Amino acid sequence: MKDQDQKQQLNFNEVHVWQLGLNKEIAYFNEYSRVLSSLEREGIDRLIQPLHRQRAMAARIQLRLLLASYLNIKAEHIVFSKGEFGKPYIEASEYYFNFSHSQNIALLALSREPSIGIDVECWRPLDNKEGIVQRHYSTPEKQQWGTIKEADKEKAFFDNWTRKEAFIKATGRGLGMGLSTCSFDLLGGGGLVECSSEYGTPDKWLTGKVELDGPISATVICEKGLEMDQEEKILIRNFVGNAG
């Protein structure tokens, strides 16, 4: 794999988003399986389905290789910990990350600010879509949802779901904060319009749509940096692993 051999530079007021492919056979990653910790190996081995083990190994190895290219250390030397509500972070590092996967695609977001979240969802049939909206959408979101044409609802649902998931991951609280406590604009640019006061005002958060091929929705959200005079940038990149 060539990407991890290149030192990556991440500036303040930048968010890097990497797209990872998870379809490679396990044998493809055998050379790099040494970078995984014993806990990671045990977690992968506990998965029952071979396809799930394959994708989990591909995800964890690529995650470590990419992070190593920013941290300038060996991938196997990266130590992960979890915050109070379970959000993973890198010990003794000034870099922060968030990770999401759906079927055969994964996204990794990196920032110099700790409040970073990303979510990706492959579209799929949902029997209880309306029930999910009623339970987890805010009142303004429900009102906007009612005006959306039926033909457009699948895209609108998954677009907004990734926004809400990315936001609760960015705050570090996860599902415990409640998805209905944040509100996004379903009909406009998809920005955050309402959130709990403990997370500041909506304008302090940057919402970015990650454009992917196919019926897939993805969103990255981060708290704007301290250097507010600089434009916040979201850079999308592809991680292409080439054995050799």
C-alpha positions in Angstrom: 0.0 0.0 0.0 1.5 3.3 -1.1 -0.6 5.9 0.7 0.8 5.3 4.1 4.3 5.8 2.8 3.5 9.5 2.2 3.6 11.9 5.2 0.2 13.6 5.3 -0.1 17.2 6.4 -3.3 18.4 8.2 -3.6 22.1 8.9 -5.8 23.8 11.4 -9.2 24.7 9.9 -9.0 21.6 7.6 -10.9 18.4 7.7 -9.6 15.5 5.7 -12.1 12.8 4.7 -10.8 9.5 3.3 -12.9 6.9 1.5 -11.8 3.4 2.2 -12.8 0.2 0.3 -13.7 -2.9 2.3 -14.0 -5.5 -0.4 -10.4 -6.8 -0.4 -10.0 -10.4 0.6 -8.4 -11.0 4.0 -5.3 -12.5 2.3 -4.7 -9.1 0.7 -4.0 -7.6 4.1 -2.0 -10.5 5.6 1.2 -8.5 5.2 -0.3 -5.7 7.4 -2.2 -7.8 10.0 0.8 -7.3 12.3 -0.3 -3.7 12.9 -3.5 -4.8 14.7 -3.6 -5.0 18.5 -4.6 -8.2 20.2 -8.0 -6.6 21.2 -8.6 -5.7 17.5 -7.8 -9.3 16.4 -10.1 -10.7 19.1 -12.9 -8.5 18.1 -12.5 -9.5 14.4 -12.3 -13.2 15.3 -15.6 -12.9 17.2 -17.5 -11.9 14.1 -19.5 -14.9 12.8 -19.8 -14.0 9.1 -16.6 -14.3 7.0 -17.7 -11.2 5.0 -18.0 -9.2 8.3 -14.5 -10.4 9.4 -13.1 -9.4 6.0 -14.5 -5.9 6.1 -13.6 -5.4 9.8 -10.0 -6.4 9.1 -9.8 -4.2 6.0 -11.2 -1.2 8.0 -9.0 -1.5 11.0 -5.8 -2.0 9.0 -6.5 0.9 6.7 -7.5 3.1 9.7 -4.1 2.4 11.3 -2.1 2.9 8.2 -3.7 6.2 7.4 -3.5 7.6 10.9 0.2 6.5 11.0 0.8 8.6 7.8 -0.3 11.7 9.8 1.3 10.9 13.1 4.6 9.9 11.7 4.8 6.7 13.8 4.4 3.0 13.0 0.8 1.9 12.6 1.2 -0.7 15.3 2.4 1.9 17.8 -0.9 3.8 17.8 -2.8 3.5 21.0 -6.5 4.1 21.1 -8.6 5.1 24.1 -12.3 6.0 24.6 -13.8 9.1 26.0 -16.5 9.2 28.8 -19.3 8.3 26.4 -17.3 5.8 24.3 -15.9 8.0 21.5 -12.5 6.7 20.4 -9.4 8.9 20.3 -5.7 8.6 19.8 -3.6 8.8 23.0 -1.0 11.6 23.2 -1.9 13.1 19.9 -3.0 16.5 18.5 -5.0 14.8 15.8 -8.6 13.7 16.2 -10.6 11.3 14.1 -14.0 9.7 13.5 -14.9 6.6 11.5 -18.0 5.2 9.9 -18.8 2.3 7.6 -21.8 0.9 5.8 -21.7 -2.3 3.8 -18.5 -2.2 1.7 -17.6 1.5 2.2 -15.9 3.3 5.1 -15.1 6.9 5.7 -12.4 8.3 8.0 -12.5 12.0 9.0 -9.5 13.8 10.6 -9.2 17.2 12.2 -7.0 19.2 14.6 -10.2 19.9 16.6 -11.7 17.2 18.9 -15.3 17.8 17.9 -15.4 15.8 14.6 -18.0 13.3 13.5 -18.8 11.5 10.3 -21.5 9.0 9.2 -22.2 7.1 6.0 -25.3 5.1 5.1 -26.1 3.0 2.1 -29.7 3.4 1.2 -31.9 0.4 2.0 -35.6 -0.4 2.5 -36.9 0.5 5.9 -40.3 -0.7 7.0 -40.5 1.7 9.9 -39.1 4.8 8.3 -42.1 7.0 9.4 -41.8 5.6 12.9 -38.2 6.6 13.0 -39.0 10.1 11.9 -41.6 10.5 14.6 -39.3 9.2 17.3 -36.0 10.9 16.4 -36.8 14.0 14.3 -37.3 17.4 16.0 -40.6 19.2 15.5 -39.3 21.5 12.7 -37.8 18.5 11.0 -41.1 16.6 11.1 -42.8 19.7 9.6 -40.4 19.8 6.7 -40.6 16.0 6.3 -44.3 16.3 5.7 -43.7 18.6 2.7 -41.3 16.3 0.9 -42.5 14.3 -2.1 -42.7 10.6 -1.6 -40.3 10.0 -4.5 -37.7 12.1 -2.7 -38.1 10.8 0.8 -35.5 8.0 0.7 -32.7 10.4 -0.2 -34.0 13.0 2.3 -34.2 10.4 5.1 -30.7 9.0 4.7 -29.2 12.5 4.1 -30.7 13.8 7.3 -30.0 10.6 9.3 -26.2 10.9 8.5 -26.3 14.6 9.6 -27.8 13.7 13.0 -25.5 10.7 13.5 -22.5 12.7 12.6 -23.5 15.5 15.0 -24.0 13.3 18.0 -20.6 11.6 17.2 -18.9 15.0 16.9 -20.2 16.1 20.4 -18.9 12.8 21.9 -22.2 12.1 23.5 -23.5 9.5 21.0 -27.0 8.3 21.1 -27.3 9.2 24.7 -27.9 12.8 23.8 -31.0 12.0 21.8 -31.3 12.5 18.0 -34.3 14.7 18.4 -32.3 17.3 20.3 -30.6 18.5 17.1 -32.4 19.9 14.1 -31.2 20.3 10.5 -32.6 22.1 7.5 -34.1 19.3 5.3 -35.2 21.7 2.5 -32.2 23.9 2.2 -28.5 23.4 2.5 -28.7 20.8 5.3 -27.1 22.9 7.9 -27.6 22.7 11.7 -30.4 25.0 12.8 -31.0 24.0 16.4 -29.1 22.2 19.1 -28.8 22.0 22.9 -27.1 25.1 24.4 -24.4 23.0 25.9 -23.0 22.6 22.4 -23.1 26.3 21.6 -25.0 27.9 18.8 -25.6 26.2 15.4 -23.3 28.6 13.6 -20.3 27.3 15.4 -20.7 23.9 13.6 -19.7 23.1 10.0 -21.8 20.6 8.1 -20.4 19.1 5.0 -22.0 16.7 2.5 -19.7 14.0 1.3 -20.5 13.2 -2.3 -20.2 9.5 -3.1 -21.2 7.4 -6.1 -24.4 5.4 -5.9 -27.3 5.5 -3.5 -25.3 6.5 -0.5 -25.5 9.4 1.9 -22.7 10.7 4.0 -22.1 13.8 6.2 -19.1 15.1 8.1 -19.6 17.7 10.9 -17.0 19.5 12.9 -16.8 22.4 15.4 -15.2 25.4 13.7 -11.7 26.1 14.8 -10.5 28.9 16.9 -9.0 30.7 13.9 -12.3 31.9 12.7 -10.9 34.3 10.2 -9.7 31.4 8.1 -12.1 29.5 5.8 -12.9 26.0 7.0 -12.0 23.4 4.4 -13.2 19.8 3.9 -10.9 17.8 1.6 -12.1 14.5 0.2 -9.5 11.8 -0.6 -9.5 8.2 -1.7 -7.2 5.7 0.0 -6.1 3.2 -2.7 -4.2 0.3 -1.3 -1.7 -1.2 -3.8 0.2 -4.3 -2.5 3.8 -4.4 -3.4 
